[in-house]
Amino acid sequence: MPNHTTWLVQLSSSPAESVTLGLGLDCILACGAFGQSVSVVLRDGAIALLDTTSDSVDAGRDISRELHTLPLYDIDCVYIVDDDSSSCPGNMPEDLRVHHIDHRQFHELLSTARHVLSF
C-alpha cells in the first residue's frame, strides 16, 4: 500500500502571474498523479481561475482550463478562503466542488496537512 501524504497547496497569485500559478498547478497535478492526498486552496487573485470564461492563457498554457482537470487526478474539491463569498466567479466548472471556508476552517485544514506549499 502506498504511503499517502497530505499536501495542502495554496494558490494566491493573480492570473497575470501565470509562471507562479503554473508551478503550483504542476505540483498539484504531480501529487494527484502519484496518489497523494491533496487539498487545493485558492485565495486572493487565484480565485479568478475558477471562472470558466476567464482568459489566463500565457505562453501557450491555459492555467484556468488546466485547473478544471483536477477531478481527473482524484481532486474533486477546491477550497476558497475569501471574506466576501459573493466574489466567487459565476461561471464555474460543474465537475469541481467549491467550498467557501473562513479563516478558522483554513487554519484547521492547515493543521491536518503534512506539507504546505504556497504559490
VEXZADO-486179 format. One line per 5 residues: number of its first residue (from 1); their letters; for each residue x, y, z of N, C-alpha, C. Coordinates in pm, whole numbers, plus 50000, padded with zeros to 5 digits. Atoms other than C-alpha are relative to their C-alpha. Example, Ala and Ser with C-alpha at 12.3 -4.5 7.8 and 13.67 -1.06 7.14 Angstrom:
REM residues 2
1) AS) 50089/49881/50000/51230/49550/50780/50090/50120/50000; 49918/49881/49994/51367/49894/50714/49923/50109/50073
***
This chain:
REM residues 119
1) MPNHT) 50084/49883/50000/50000/50000/50000/50090/50124/50000; 49916/49880/50006/50144/50341/49904/49981/50086/50124; 50005/49908/49888/50223/50593/50172/49928/50127/49956; 50076/49880/50037/49956/50863/50145/50042/50116/50088; 49959/49880/49930/50082/51204/50241/49900/50110/49972
6) TWLVQ) 50093/49890/50017/49858/51501/50296/50074/50127/49963; 49943/49875/50051/49951/51809/50095/49892/50106/49999; 50087/49886/50018/49792/52149/50110/50075/50096/49909; 49938/49909/50095/49871/52365/49809/49910/50121/49988; 50074/49876/50002/49763/52725/49828/50044/50083/49880
11) LSSSP) 49973/49912/50113/49736/52936/49514/49939/50136/50034; 50052/49867/49970/49705/53309/49575/50044/50104/49896; 49951/49908/50103/49883/53464/49276/49888/50035/49903; 50101/49958/50098/49679/53658/49025/50026/49929/49868; 49981/50064/50131/49622/53514/48676/50113/50061/49919
16) AESVT) 49890/49937/50073/49880/53763/48549/50134/49936/50035; 49877/50067/49957/50145/53568/48741/49993/49853/49961; 50025/50135/50047/50098/53260/48526/50117/49905/50024; 49886/50088/49974/50451/53127/48581/49990/49940/50140; 50016/50046/49863/50396/53106/48956/49882/49904/50012
21) LGLGL) 50117/50088/49996/50048/52959/48912/50027/49868/49930; 49966/50122/50073/50184/52709/48660/50082/49906/50086; 49920/50084/49910/50438/52585/48913/49912/49936/50107; 50092/50053/49900/50166/52547/49174/49911/49891/49943; 50086/50098/50064/49939/52364/48934/50078/49872/49967
26) DCILA) 49917/50118/50027/50223/52132/48828/50020/49918/50127; 49984/50068/49872/50280/52050/49195/49873/49923/50037; 50128/50063/49969/49910/51976/49249/49978/49876/49914; 50024/50112/50092/49886/51754/48941/50098/49886/50026; 49902/50105/49970/50206/51566/49029/49961/49924/50126
31) CGAFG) 50045/50067/49878/50080/51494/49379/49881/49908/49972; 50118/50080/50034/49748/51374/49243/50035/49880/49914; 49962/50109/50090/49913/51162/48973/50069/49887/50076; 49930/50102/49922/50117/50980/49238/49920/49955/50122; 50088/50054/49897/49818/50905/49461/50008/50069/50134
36) QSVSV) 49992/49927/49874/49887/51169/49724/49867/50070/50026; 50119/49926/49961/49605/51334/49914/50033/50149/49993; 49969/49859/50023/49591/51699/49806/49877/50086/50030; 50102/49898/49979/49386/51991/49936/50046/50124/49924; 49968/49882/50080/49376/52288/49699/49922/50118/50057
41) VLRDG) 50061/49880/49944/49310/52632/49845/50031/50117/49907; 49984/49880/50083/49251/52940/49631/49971/50123/50085; 50015/49875/49927/49292/53288/49775/50029/50117/49905; 49967/49874/50066/49309/53644/49653/49978/49991/49848; 50013/49996/50145/49375/53673/49277/49976/49866/49934
46) AIALL) 50014/50134/50059/49378/53297/49216/49854/49955/49992; 50142/50037/50004/49002/53277/49280/49944/50021/49859; 50046/49972/50136/48953/53423/48931/50022/49883/49905; 49973/50116/50086/49091/53099/48785/49881/49906/49988; 50117/50087/50004/48763/52924/48864/49900/50041/49893
51) DTTSD) 50092/49951/50103/48579/53135/48608/50032/49932/49868; 49977/50075/50123/48540/52914/48302/50015/50090/49878; 49987/49908/50113/48530/53222/48082/50122/50090/50013; 49884/49912/49982/48848/53379/48219/50108/49968/49897; 49892/50014/50096/49144/53432/47994/50132/50001/50075
56) SVDAG) 49874/50010/49925/49455/53303/48172/50105/49931/49916; 49905/50064/50090/49649/53190/47866/50127/50083/49994; 49871/49933/50010/50017/53273/47874/50101/49896/49952; 49897/50090/50055/50296/53115/47673/49941/49865/49959; 50062/50124/50049/50053/52861/47528/49940/49912/50106
61) RDISR) 50052/50081/49890/49932/52740/47868/49879/50070/50060; 50123/49946/49943/49576/52794/47994/49985/49945/50142; 49999/50043/49860/49609/52772/48373/49858/49972/50049; 50138/50018/49957/49234/52813/48430/49942/49868/49948; 50051/50125/50059/49148/52528/48195/50066/49879/50065
66) ELHTL) 49929/50110/49936/49414/52306/48349/49950/49976/50142; 50053/50014/49865/49276/52375/48696/49872/49917/49999; 50127/50073/50010/48947/52230/48579/50019/49851/49970; 49973/50143/50020/49117/51895/48509/50028/49927/50131; 49968/50062/49871/49171/51830/48881/49921/49872/50029
71) PLYDI) 50071/50126/49974/48893/51567/48901/50064/49878/49932; 49931/50112/50065/49098/51353/48660/50113/49946/50086; 49892/50038/49909/49362/51340/48935/49946/49970/50140; 50069/50030/49874/49111/51245/49207/49999/50117/50097; 50013/49879/49919/49097/51604/49331/49871/50066/49953
76) DCVYI) 50129/49950/50048/48732/51699/49311/49946/50115/50085; 50044/49892/49914/48716/51975/49572/50109/50106/50010; 49910/49886/49985/48872/52319/49589/49941/50089/50109; 50043/49911/49893/48856/52547/49891/50033/50144/49964; 49979/49857/50020/48819/52924/49867/50000/50067/50136
81) VDDDS) 49994/49919/49879/48931/53145/50154/49979/50143/49954; 50034/49866/50044/48761/53474/50097/49899/50058/50098; 50092/49935/49907/48589/53718/50329/49868/50035/49934; 50120/49961/50073/48338/53804/50058/49961/49888/49906; 50037/50115/50082/48170/53489/49924/49932/50039/49870
86) SSCPG) 50064/49955/50124/47993/53698/49660/50103/50024/49890; 49897/49976/50101/48329/53744/49485/50032/49875/49920; 49977/50124/50072/48319/53385/49363/49950/50014/49857; 50042/49988/50139/48304/53365/48983/49868/49930/49974; 50130/50059/50031/47966/53289/48832/50007/49880/49909
91) NMPED) 49991/50108/50098/48082/53052/48556/50106/49899/50044; 49904/50097/49949/48246/52767/48745/49973/49863/49939; 50018/50134/50057/48304/52410/48624/49904/49918/50085; 50100/50079/49929/48030/52165/48715/50060/49881/50073; 49944/50122/49940/48257/51871/48800/50099/50027/50112
96) LRVHH) 49908/49963/49894/48462/52060/49059/49920/50065/50112; 50072/49943/49885/48311/52118/49403/50084/50112/50060; 49933/49885/49943/48397/52455/49550/49937/50028/50135; 50048/49972/49865/48370/52517/49924/50063/50128/50051; 49951/49878/49935/48398/52858/50086/50032/49964/50145
101) IDHRQ) 49964/50022/49861/48583/52841/50415/50047/50132/50060; 49952/49879/49932/48658/53105/50673/50143/49975/50050; 49860/50009/49957/48997/53170/50830/50020/49891/50106; 49990/50106/49899/48929/52936/51124/50005/49863/49933; 50002/50127/50072/48844/52650/50889/50128/49980/49920
106) FHELL) 49875/50008/50073/49151/52731/50682/50113/49955/50093; 49896/50040/49905/49372/52700/50990/49984/49855/50043; 50023/50141/49970/49210/52366/51073/50052/49913/49886; 49951/50073/50117/49286/52249/50720/50153/49999/49999; 49854/49991/49992/49644/52370/50759/50057/49903/50104
111) STARH) 49947/50085/49892/49687/52178/51084/49994/49852/49965; 50008/50141/50037/49588/51849/50917/50095/49962/49887; 49909/50026/50113/49835/51885/50628/50140/49969/50050; 49861/50034/49966/50176/51727/50648/50097/50094/49928; 49918/49909/50080/50319/51951/50373/49913/50114/49953
116) VLSF) 50074/49883/50045/50207/52305/50290/50089/50078/49903; 49929/49923/50102/50312/52488/49973/49911/50116/49955; 50074/49882/50046/50212/52835/49857/50061/50054/49872; 49955/49945/50129/50232/52977/49507/49920/50124/49968
***
